[in-house]
Amino acid sequence: MSVTKTQKYRVARNFNDATVERRFTKGEIVELTQGEADNFGAVGLVEPEADVDAAPAADAGETPPARQQKRG
């Protein structure tokens, strides 16, 4: 019997995996097998957690506040 290794990934956007009837939510940290990570990563659905920590992605639904100009 072999042990399947998993690694942590951050979900890049909401999606459903129909093969195992599982829902993934954007921002969620999940453990995936190498095969799952390869498949989901190839289409941009997940990112390795280490990559996300180094350069956090901005939420596509949020707009940064506008800068106010100084008057004077």
C-alpha positions in Angstrom: 0.0 0.0 0.0 1.4 3.4 -1.0 0.8 6.7 0.6 -0.3 9.6 -1.7 1.6 12.8 -1.0 -0.4 16.0 -1.0 0.6 19.7 -1.0 -1.2 22.8 0.0 -2.6 25.1 -2.8 -4.7 28.3 -2.7 -7.9 28.3 -4.9 -7.6 31.1 -7.5 -11.3 31.2 -8.3 -14.6 29.5 -7.5 -15.1 26.2 -9.4 -16.7 22.8 -9.1 -14.9 19.5 -9.7 -17.6 17.3 -11.3 -15.5 14.1 -11.1 -15.6 14.0 -7.3 -18.5 16.4 -6.8 -16.4 18.9 -4.8 -16.8 22.7 -4.7 -13.7 24.9 -4.3 -14.0 28.5 -3.1 -11.7 31.3 -4.1 -9.0 32.0 -1.4 -9.5 28.6 0.3 -6.4 26.6 1.1 -6.7 22.9 0.0 -4.5 19.9 -0.1 -4.2 18.3 -3.5 -2.4 15.3 -5.0 0.2 16.1 -7.6 -2.2 15.0 -10.4 -5.0 17.2 -9.1 -2.6 20.1 -8.8 -1.2 19.6 -12.3 -4.8 19.5 -13.8 -6.2 22.5 -11.8 -3.0 24.5 -12.1 -2.8 24.1 -15.9 -6.0 26.1 -16.3 -5.3 28.6 -13.5 -7.7 27.3 -10.9 -5.1 26.8 -8.1 -1.7 28.2 -7.1 0.9 26.7 -4.8 0.5 28.2 -1.4 4.2 29.3 -1.3 3.7 31.4 -4.5 0.7 33.1 -3.1 2.5 34.0 0.1 5.3 35.6 -1.9 3.0 37.7 -4.1 -0.7 37.8 -2.9 -3.1 38.3 -5.7 -5.6 41.1 -5.5 -9.2 40.1 -5.4 -10.8 40.7 -8.8 -14.0 41.9 -7.2 -12.4 44.8 -5.2 -11.3 48.1 -6.6 -8.5 49.9 -4.7 -9.5 53.2 -3.2 -8.8 56.3 -5.3 -6.0 58.6 -4.2 -6.9 62.0 -3.1 -5.0 64.9 -4.7 -3.4 67.4 -2.4 -4.7 70.9 -2.9 -2.7 73.9 -2.2 
